[in-house]
Amino acid sequence: MSPHTLQLTRRMAAARLRQLVDEFRLLTSAFPDLRDAFDPDELPIDFILKRDAQAERLTPPTVHPRADLKEPGSDD
């Protein structure tokens, strides 16, 4: 792909993104009550399970010190 074509494609994508953002803002301003129209706990159970599983995968594991690695003579 030539540099000119790549640059033109990027500009077209940026313009389309601006259009979509403007449309989103227009819709949320036209229907402000829809932002709070649902309770996250009332979502379908499949969605909640997937959401929670993704959150667990993204959360780094908690490191707990192992008791067998303590230095001899320490009282901790």
PAMARSE-510654 format. One record per residue: x, z, y of N, C-alpha, C in turn; residue in three letters; residue number from 1. Coordinates in pm, whole numbers, plus 32768, in hexadecimal, padded with zeros to 4 digits. Layout:
ATOM,X,Z,Y,X,Z,Y,X,Z,Y,Ala,NUM
...
//
This chain:
ATOM,8056,8000,7F8B,8000,8000,8000,805A,8000,807B,Met,1
ATOM,803A,7FAC,80D9,808F,7FA2,814F,8079,8019,81AB,Ser,2
ATOM,80DE,803B,81FD,80CF,80AC,825A,805A,809A,82BC,Pro,3
ATOM,8043,801D,82E5,7FD5,8003,8342,7F4E,8020,82FF,His,4
ATOM,7F3F,7FF5,8282,7EC3,800E,8239,7EAE,80A3,8222,Thr,5
ATOM,7F18,80E9,8201,7F10,8179,81EA,7EE7,81C2,826A,Leu,6
ATOM,7F23,819B,82DA,7F01,81DA,835A,7E70,81BE,837F,Gln,7
ATOM,7E42,8143,836A,7DB8,811F,8388,7D57,816F,8330,Leu,8
ATOM,7D78,817E,82B1,7D24,81CA,8254,7D1C,825C,827F,Thr,9
ATOM,7D8C,8294,82A8,7D8C,8320,82D5,7D36,8332,8352,Arg,10
ATOM,7D40,82D4,83AF,7CED,82DF,8429,7C59,82D3,8408,Arg,11
ATOM,7C37,827A,83AC,7BAB,826A,8385,7B78,82E8,8340,Met,12
ATOM,7BCB,8325,82EB,7BA4,83A0,82A7,7B93,8413,830B,Ala,13
ATOM,7BEB,841B,836C,7BE1,8484,83D1,7B61,8472,8424,Ala,14
ATOM,7B40,83F7,8445,7AC6,83DD,8491,7A4B,8403,843F,Ala,15
ATOM,7A4C,83E4,83BE,79DC,8406,8367,79CE,849D,8359,Arg,16
ATOM,7A3F,84E2,834D,7A3B,8574,8345,79FD,85AF,83C4,Leu,17
ATOM,7A24,857B,8438,79E9,85AC,84B6,7951,8595,84B8,Arg,18
ATOM,7926,8521,8484,7896,8505,847F,784F,856B,8425,Gln,19
ATOM,7889,8587,83B2,784B,85E6,8356,7846,8673,8390,Leu,20
ATOM,78B0,869C,83D4,78B2,8721,8413,7847,8728,8480,Val,21
ATOM,783C,86BE,84CF,77D5,86BC,8538,7749,86C2,84FB,Asp,22
ATOM,7734,867A,848E,76B1,867C,844C,7694,8707,8414,Glu,23
ATOM,76F8,8746,83DA,76E6,87CD,83A6,76C1,882E,8415,Phe,24
ATOM,7708,8826,8484,76E8,887E,84F7,765B,8865,852A,Arg,25
ATOM,7632,87E8,852F,75AC,87C7,855C,7543,8804,84FF,Leu,26
ATOM,755A,87F7,847C,74FA,882D,841C,74F4,88C5,841F,Leu,27
ATOM,7568,8907,842B,7565,899A,842E,752B,89CD,84B1,Thr,28
ATOM,7538,8981,851C,74F9,89AE,8598,7462,8994,8595,Ser,29
ATOM,7438,892B,854D,73A9,890C,8544,7361,896C,84E6,Ala,30
ATOM,73A9,89A0,8480,736D,89FA,841E,73C2,8A79,840F,Phe,31
ATOM,73CE,8ACA,8477,7425,8B3F,8470,73F7,8BA7,840A,Pro,32
ATOM,7376,8BAB,83EE,7343,8C0F,8390,736A,8BF0,82FF,Asp,33
ATOM,7396,8B77,82E1,73BB,8B54,8258,743F,8B92,822E,Leu,34
ATOM,7492,8BB9,828E,7512,8BF7,826B,74FD,8C79,821E,Arg,35
ATOM,7493,8CC2,8240,7478,8D42,8200,73FF,8D3B,81A3,Asp,36
ATOM,73DF,8CC4,8173,7366,8CB1,8125,7372,8CDD,8094,Ala,37
ATOM,73EB,8CFE,8065,73F8,8D27,7FDA,7454,8DA0,7FD0,Phe,38
ATOM,7441,8DE9,7F65,7494,8E5C,7F47,74F8,8E30,7EDC,Asp,39
ATOM,757B,8E43,7EF2,75DE,8E17,7E8E,75C7,8E51,7E03,Pro,40
ATOM,7588,8EC5,7DFB,756E,8F01,7D78,74F5,8EC3,7D31,Asp,41
ATOM,74AA,8E6F,7D79,7436,8E2E,7D3D,7457,8DA2,7D0B,Glu,42
ATOM,74D6,8D7C,7D0A,74FD,8CFA,7CD7,74ED,8CF7,7C40,Leu,43
ATOM,74E7,8C7F,7C03,74DB,8C77,7B71,7552,8CBC,7B2E,Pro,44
ATOM,7538,8CF8,7ABB,759E,8D47,7A75,7619,8CF2,7A52,Ile,45
ATOM,7603,8C71,7A2D,7674,8C19,7A0D,76D1,8C0B,7A86,Asp,46
ATOM,7696,8BFB,7AFB,76E5,8BED,7B75,7733,8C6D,7B92,Phe,47
ATOM,76F2,8CDF,7B83,7734,8D5F,7B9E,77A8,8D74,7B3E,Ile,48
ATOM,7795,8D53,7ABD,7800,8D64,7A5B,7877,8D09,7A7A,Leu,49
ATOM,785C,8C8C,7A9F,78C9,8C30,7AC3,7912,8C60,7B40,Lys,50
ATOM,78C5,8C8C,7BA4,7901,8CBB,7C21,795C,8D33,7C07,Arg,51
ATOM,792B,8D91,7BB8,797B,8E09,7B9B,79F6,8DE8,7B47,Asp,52
ATOM,79E8,8D89,7AEA,7A5A,8D62,7A97,7AC5,8D20,7AED,Ala,53
ATOM,7A9C,8CCE,7B4D,7AFD,8C8E,7BA6,7B41,8CF5,7BFE,Gln,54
ATOM,7AF7,8D57,7C2B,7B33,8DBF,7C7F,7B9A,8E0F,7C30,Ala,55
ATOM,7B7F,8E27,7BB0,7BDF,8E70,7B5D,7C5D,8E1F,7B47,Glu,56
ATOM,7C4E,8D9B,7B36,7CC5,8D47,7B22,7D1A,8D3F,7B9F,Arg,57
ATOM,7CDB,8D47,7C14,7D26,8D3C,7C91,7D65,8DC0,7CBC,Leu,58
ATOM,7D34,8E2F,7C86,7D69,8EB3,7CAA,7DE5,8ED0,7C55,Thr,59
ATOM,7E55,8EF1,7C96,7ECC,8F0F,7C47,7EB8,8F90,7BF7,Pro,60
ATOM,7EF1,8F96,7B80,7EDE,900E,7B2D,7F1F,9088,7B6F,Pro,61
ATOM,7EE3,90FB,7B58,7F18,9179,7B8B,7F85,91A9,7B2D,Thr,62
ATOM,7FF6,91CA,7B66,8066,91F8,7B14,8063,9290,7B10,Val,63
ATOM,805A,92C6,7A97,805A,9356,7A82,80DF,937C,7A43,His,64
ATOM,8121,93E3,7A76,819F,940E,7A37,8184,9440,79AA,Pro,65
ATOM,81D9,9419,794E,81C9,9444,78C3,820D,94CA,78AF,Arg,66
ATOM,81CC,951E,7861,8201,95A5,784A,8284,95A2,77FC,Ala,67
ATOM,8294,953F,77A4,830E,953C,7754,8388,950A,77A0,Asp,68
ATOM,8374,94DA,781B,83E3,94AA,786C,8414,9512,78D1,Leu,69
ATOM,83DA,9588,78CE,8406,95F2,792B,8494,961C,7909,Lys,70
ATOM,84D8,9644,7972,8561,9674,795C,855D,96FC,7915,Glu,71
ATOM,85BC,9712,78BC,85BF,9794,7877,85D6,9805,78DB,Pro,72
ATOM,858D,986E,78CC,859C,98E1,7924,8543,98DE,799E,Gly,73
ATOM,84FE,986E,79B9,84A4,986A,7A2D,841F,98A9,7A07,Ser,74
ATOM,83E1,98ED,7A66,8364,9933,7A4A,82EA,98E6,7A79,Asp,75
ATOM,82F9,986A,7AAA,8287,981D,7ADC,822D,97F0,7A71,Asp,76
//
